[in-house]
Amino acid sequence: EFEDDSANTTLSRRLALFLSRYSWYYPKYRFNVIASTQKASLGAGWAYFEHVTLPRRLLLSQSKIEKAKPGSEKPSRLFSVWSTSEEDLGSLGLGIGLYFSSLRYLTYTCVVAGLVLLYNMFYFASDEYSGRDVDDGNAVRDFLYETSAMCPDKAWKPCPGCTEDDWNYFPYPMDRFAVVSSDDDGGEELKFILVNNCQINFTSGLLWICSLITVAVGISLINTLRKKRAIKLDVSQQTASDYTLEVLNPPKDAVNVSEWKSFFLQFGEAVTCITIALDNQDLTRALVKRRKLLYDLERRLPNGFPFDIRDPPVEEAVKIAWPLVWWERLQLYNSPEQIDRK
């Protein structure tokens, strides 16, 4: 069992060990049905979880961060939530470090965009916009309603030229169109529409456009900074790519691993691994697509029909394959005829 002091354990583990003294949380075995050396241990389970599942750092020095291997018996402790820097997160993987750095940049972008729209919040809460006075007893909810663009100042106004077809679209807005009959003019129908009396001034619209530009520029800068951060994190950590060579223009007939190893041994004492990637992606994709189409055709054949994927009788299979039903056509399934053409 791993030995950890209380300061180097999670709060959940300390709480679980505290509650384990009570039988309603951690029942003890009444009968010795398991050997004494194999009894379930809550403490050992939590120690295994923290040393194998959770990431830990070796206690080498305060300046150098090195991730401990799962289950390592070397002195280690959990990564601190508050004191772990973005560079230290690179030891957990390049993607983890980039995620948190991008999250920080995105937070800055949203804060700046929110400051740009601060004027709109005060304008929507003013009498110049709607003259509303929201008070439902919840201060937070009142603030959100008053500073939003929601318009409570609505009124029904006549619209003689409006028809029901003008409002017949999704989402169905018939709650803003009404027809009433007039008793004075022989039952003539009068048409009304519900309009908002709130007015958006030029400044508010301009600030909305500025906020969109701010977000667009911010995302563009995030992408640029992310690339620079990726280089910085990669340099701070030693990975297999630091000791890898890639040959971009090899001879077309150089497919023998032993020849490549002899070639590289001229420049070093050892070669750990060699991978030869063939430039046949288009052919591979075509073969995979063909195999998927043949499997689709095979699923549409009646039982007992001899259909070998390696040498399929496509023309005979297309003639007896089940046609597409309506819901398959909606999902753009390939029909047997389309499979034959492809």
C-alpha positions as CSV (number, residue, x, y, z in Angstrom):
1,E,0.0,0.0,0.0
2,F,1.2,3.5,-0.8
3,E,2.1,5.7,2.1
4,D,0.9,9.3,1.9
5,D,0.6,12.0,4.5
6,S,-2.7,13.7,4.9
7,A,-1.4,16.9,3.2
8,N,-0.7,14.9,0.0
9,T,-4.1,13.3,-0.4
10,T,-7.3,14.5,-1.9
11,L,-10.1,15.9,0.3
12,S,-12.4,13.1,-1.0
13,R,-9.9,10.5,0.2
14,R,-9.6,12.0,3.6
15,L,-13.4,12.2,3.9
16,A,-13.9,8.6,2.8
17,L,-11.3,7.4,5.4
18,F,-13.0,9.4,8.1
19,L,-16.4,7.9,7.3
20,S,-14.9,4.4,7.0
21,R,-15.0,4.1,10.8
22,Y,-18.8,4.0,10.6
23,S,-20.4,0.7,9.6
24,W,-23.2,2.4,7.6
25,Y,-20.6,3.8,5.3
26,Y,-18.0,1.0,5.3
27,P,-19.6,-2.3,6.4
28,K,-17.2,-4.8,8.0
29,Y,-17.3,-8.5,7.1
30,R,-19.3,-10.4,9.7
31,F,-18.1,-13.8,8.5
32,N,-14.5,-14.5,7.4
33,V,-15.5,-15.6,3.9
34,I,-12.3,-14.0,2.4
35,A,-8.8,-14.7,3.5
36,S,-7.5,-12.1,5.9
37,T,-4.8,-11.0,3.4
38,Q,-7.5,-10.5,0.6
39,K,-10.0,-8.4,2.5
40,A,-11.2,-5.3,0.6
41,S,-9.5,-2.2,1.9
42,L,-11.0,1.2,1.3
43,G,-7.7,3.0,2.0
44,A,-5.8,0.8,-0.4
45,G,-8.4,1.5,-3.1
46,W,-8.1,5.2,-2.7
47,A,-4.3,5.0,-2.6
48,Y,-4.4,3.0,-5.9
49,F,-6.7,5.5,-7.4
50,E,-4.5,8.5,-6.5
51,H,-1.2,6.8,-7.5
52,V,-2.4,5.0,-10.7
53,T,-5.4,7.0,-12.1
54,L,-4.6,10.6,-11.1
55,P,-1.6,12.4,-12.5
56,R,1.3,12.9,-10.1
57,R,4.6,14.7,-10.2
58,L,7.9,13.4,-8.9
59,L,9.5,15.1,-5.9
60,L,12.8,15.9,-7.7
61,S,12.9,19.6,-7.1
62,Q,10.6,22.6,-7.0
63,S,11.9,24.0,-10.3
64,K,11.8,20.8,-12.4
65,I,8.4,19.2,-13.1
66,E,8.4,15.6,-14.2
67,K,5.3,13.4,-14.4
68,A,5.4,10.2,-12.4
69,K,4.6,7.0,-14.1
70,P,1.3,5.3,-12.9
71,G,2.0,3.2,-9.8
72,S,5.5,4.5,-9.4
73,E,7.0,3.9,-6.0
74,K,9.2,7.0,-6.2
75,P,8.3,9.9,-3.9
76,S,5.6,11.9,-5.7
77,R,2.6,14.1,-5.0
78,L,-0.5,15.2,-6.8
79,F,-0.4,18.2,-9.1
80,S,-1.6,21.3,-7.3
81,V,-4.8,23.0,-8.6
82,W,-3.5,26.5,-7.7
83,S,0.3,26.4,-8.1
84,T,0.6,24.4,-11.3
85,S,1.6,26.7,-14.2
86,E,0.7,26.3,-17.9
87,E,4.3,25.2,-18.6
88,D,4.0,22.5,-16.0
89,L,0.7,21.3,-17.6
90,G,2.8,20.4,-20.6
91,S,4.1,17.4,-18.8
92,L,0.6,16.0,-18.8
93,G,0.5,16.2,-22.6
94,L,0.7,18.9,-25.2
95,G,-3.1,19.0,-25.7
96,I,-3.7,19.6,-21.9
97,G,-1.4,22.6,-21.9
98,L,-2.9,24.0,-25.1
99,Y,-6.4,23.5,-23.7
100,F,-5.9,25.6,-20.6
101,S,-3.9,28.3,-22.4
102,S,-6.6,28.6,-25.1
103,L,-9.2,28.8,-22.3
104,R,-7.4,31.7,-20.7
105,Y,-7.1,33.6,-24.0
106,L,-10.8,33.0,-24.7
107,T,-11.7,34.3,-21.2
108,Y,-9.8,37.5,-22.0
109,T,-11.6,37.8,-25.3
110,C,-15.0,37.4,-23.7
111,V,-14.2,40.0,-21.0
112,V,-13.2,42.6,-23.6
113,A,-16.3,41.9,-25.6
114,G,-18.4,42.2,-22.4
115,L,-16.8,45.6,-21.6
116,V,-17.6,46.8,-25.2
117,L,-21.3,45.9,-24.6
118,L,-21.4,47.5,-21.1
119,Y,-23.1,50.6,-22.6
120,N,-25.9,48.5,-24.0
121,M,-26.7,47.0,-20.6
122,F,-27.2,50.4,-19.1
123,Y,-29.1,51.6,-22.1
124,F,-31.5,48.7,-22.0
125,A,-32.1,49.3,-18.3
126,S,-32.9,53.0,-18.9
127,D,-36.3,54.6,-19.4
128,E,-35.2,55.7,-22.9
129,Y,-35.4,52.1,-24.1
130,S,-38.6,50.7,-22.6
131,G,-39.4,52.6,-19.4
132,R,-39.9,49.3,-17.6
133,D,-39.6,48.6,-13.9
134,V,-39.0,44.9,-13.3
135,D,-39.5,43.8,-9.7
136,D,-40.3,40.2,-8.9
137,G,-38.5,39.9,-5.6
138,N,-35.3,38.4,-7.0
139,A,-32.5,41.0,-7.3
140,V,-30.4,38.8,-9.7
141,R,-33.3,38.1,-11.9
142,D,-34.4,41.7,-12.0
143,F,-30.9,42.8,-13.0
144,L,-30.7,40.2,-15.8
145,Y,-34.1,41.3,-17.1
146,E,-33.5,45.0,-16.9
147,T,-30.1,44.8,-18.7
148,S,-31.3,42.5,-21.5
149,A,-32.8,43.5,-24.8
150,M,-36.2,42.0,-23.8
151,C,-38.9,44.5,-24.6
152,P,-42.0,44.6,-22.4
153,D,-43.5,47.7,-24.1
154,K,-45.8,46.0,-26.7
155,A,-49.0,47.1,-28.3
156,W,-51.5,45.9,-30.8
157,K,-51.7,47.9,-34.0
158,P,-54.0,47.6,-37.0
159,C,-52.5,46.0,-40.2
160,P,-55.1,46.0,-42.9
161,G,-52.8,44.5,-45.5
162,C,-51.6,41.6,-43.4
163,T,-52.8,38.0,-44.1
164,E,-52.5,34.8,-42.2
165,D,-50.1,33.4,-44.8
166,D,-47.6,36.1,-43.9
167,W,-47.3,34.5,-40.5
168,N,-47.4,30.9,-41.5
169,Y,-43.8,29.8,-41.0
170,F,-41.7,28.1,-38.4
171,P,-41.5,28.9,-35.6
172,Y,-45.3,29.6,-35.6
173,P,-45.8,33.2,-34.5
174,M,-49.6,33.4,-34.5
175,D,-49.5,34.9,-31.0
176,R,-48.5,38.1,-32.7
177,F,-51.3,38.1,-35.3
178,A,-55.0,38.5,-34.5
179,V,-58.3,38.9,-36.4
180,V,-61.5,40.3,-34.9
181,S,-64.9,41.0,-36.4
182,S,-66.4,44.5,-36.4
183,D,-70.1,44.8,-35.4
184,D,-70.4,48.3,-36.9
185,D,-69.3,47.5,-40.5
186,G,-71.3,44.4,-41.1
187,G,-68.9,41.9,-39.6
188,E,-65.8,43.1,-41.4
189,E,-62.6,41.5,-40.2
190,L,-60.0,43.8,-38.6
191,K,-56.4,42.5,-38.5
192,F,-53.9,43.5,-35.9
193,I,-50.3,42.7,-35.2
194,L,-48.3,42.9,-32.0
195,V,-45.4,45.3,-32.3
196,N,-42.5,46.3,-30.0
197,N,-42.3,50.0,-29.1
198,C,-38.7,49.7,-27.8
199,Q,-36.2,51.5,-30.0
200,I,-32.6,50.4,-30.6
201,N,-30.4,53.5,-31.2
202,F,-27.4,53.7,-33.5
203,T,-24.9,53.4,-30.7
204,S,-26.2,50.1,-29.5
205,G,-26.1,48.6,-33.0
206,L,-22.6,49.9,-33.6
207,L,-21.4,48.4,-30.3
208,W,-22.8,45.0,-31.2
209,I,-20.9,45.1,-34.5
210,C,-17.8,46.1,-32.5
211,S,-18.2,43.2,-30.1
212,L,-18.5,40.7,-33.0
213,I,-15.3,42.2,-34.5
214,T,-13.6,41.9,-31.1
215,V,-14.5,38.2,-30.8
216,A,-13.4,37.5,-34.4
217,V,-10.1,39.2,-33.9
218,G,-9.7,37.5,-30.5
219,I,-10.2,34.1,-32.0
220,S,-7.7,34.8,-34.8
221,L,-5.1,35.9,-32.2
222,I,-5.9,32.8,-30.1
223,N,-5.0,30.7,-33.0
224,T,-1.7,32.5,-33.5
225,L,-0.8,32.4,-29.8
226,R,-1.8,28.7,-29.7
227,K,0.8,27.8,-32.3
228,K,3.5,29.7,-30.4
229,R,2.4,28.1,-27.2
230,A,2.5,24.7,-28.8
231,I,6.2,25.3,-29.8
232,K,7.1,26.5,-26.3
233,L,5.4,23.6,-24.5
234,D,7.0,21.1,-26.9
235,V,10.5,22.5,-26.3
236,S,10.0,22.4,-22.5
237,Q,9.2,18.6,-22.7
238,Q,11.2,15.8,-24.1
239,T,9.2,13.6,-26.4
240,A,9.9,11.0,-29.1
241,S,9.6,13.6,-31.8
242,D,12.8,15.3,-30.4
243,Y,14.8,12.2,-31.4
244,T,12.9,11.5,-34.7
245,L,14.1,12.1,-38.2
246,E,11.7,12.2,-41.2
247,V,12.9,11.7,-44.8
248,L,10.6,13.6,-47.1
249,N,12.2,12.5,-50.5
250,P,13.2,8.9,-50.2
251,P,13.8,6.7,-53.3
252,K,10.7,5.1,-54.6
253,D,12.1,1.6,-54.2
254,A,13.5,2.2,-50.6
255,V,11.0,-0.1,-48.7
256,N,13.5,-2.3,-47.0
257,V,13.8,-1.6,-43.2
258,S,17.3,-3.2,-43.0
259,E,18.7,-0.9,-45.6
260,W,17.3,2.2,-43.8
261,K,18.8,1.0,-40.5
262,S,22.2,0.5,-42.1
263,F,21.9,4.0,-43.6
264,F,21.1,5.7,-40.3
265,L,23.8,3.8,-38.3
266,Q,26.3,5.8,-40.3
267,F,25.4,8.9,-38.2
268,G,24.7,7.3,-34.8
269,E,25.3,4.4,-32.5
270,A,21.7,3.1,-32.3
271,V,18.4,3.1,-34.2
272,T,15.4,2.4,-32.0
273,C,12.6,2.2,-34.5
274,I,12.0,2.7,-38.3
275,T,8.6,3.2,-39.9
276,I,8.1,3.3,-43.7
277,A,4.9,5.0,-44.8
278,L,3.8,4.2,-48.3
279,D,2.2,7.1,-50.4
280,N,-0.9,5.2,-51.2
281,Q,-3.6,7.0,-49.2
282,D,-5.9,7.5,-52.2
283,L,-5.7,3.8,-53.0
284,T,-6.4,2.8,-49.4
285,R,-9.3,5.2,-49.1
286,A,-10.8,3.8,-52.3
287,L,-10.5,0.2,-51.0
288,V,-12.0,1.1,-47.7
289,K,-15.0,2.8,-49.4
290,R,-15.4,-0.2,-51.7
291,R,-15.5,-2.6,-48.8
292,K,-18.1,-0.5,-46.9
293,L,-20.3,-0.4,-50.0
294,L,-20.0,-4.2,-50.4
295,Y,-21.0,-4.6,-46.7
296,D,-24.0,-2.4,-47.3
297,L,-25.1,-4.5,-50.3
298,E,-24.5,-7.7,-48.3
299,R,-26.9,-6.6,-45.6
300,R,-29.7,-6.1,-48.2
301,L,-29.5,-9.6,-49.6
302,P,-31.8,-12.5,-48.6
303,N,-30.5,-15.3,-46.5
304,G,-28.7,-18.0,-48.3
305,F,-27.4,-15.9,-51.2
306,P,-23.7,-16.8,-51.8
307,F,-21.9,-13.5,-51.4
308,D,-18.1,-13.5,-50.9
309,I,-16.6,-10.1,-50.2
310,R,-13.3,-11.1,-51.8
311,D,-15.0,-12.0,-55.1
312,P,-18.5,-10.6,-54.9
313,P,-21.1,-11.3,-57.7
314,V,-22.2,-7.6,-57.7
315,E,-24.5,-7.7,-60.7
316,E,-26.5,-10.7,-59.5
317,A,-26.7,-9.3,-56.0
318,V,-28.1,-5.9,-57.2
319,K,-31.0,-7.6,-59.0
320,I,-32.3,-9.4,-55.9
321,A,-31.3,-6.9,-53.2
322,W,-34.1,-5.3,-51.2
323,P,-34.9,-1.7,-52.3
324,L,-34.6,1.3,-50.0
325,V,-37.6,2.1,-47.8
326,W,-38.7,5.7,-47.3
327,W,-36.8,6.4,-44.1
328,E,-33.6,5.1,-45.7
329,R,-34.0,7.5,-48.6
330,L,-34.5,10.4,-46.2
331,Q,-31.1,9.5,-44.6
332,L,-29.5,9.3,-48.1
333,Y,-28.6,5.6,-47.9
334,N,-27.0,4.1,-51.0
335,S,-29.4,2.1,-53.1
336,P,-28.3,-1.2,-54.7
337,E,-28.1,0.5,-58.0
338,Q,-26.0,3.3,-56.6
339,I,-23.6,0.8,-55.0
340,D,-23.2,-1.0,-58.4
341,R,-22.4,2.4,-60.1
342,K,-19.9,3.3,-57.4
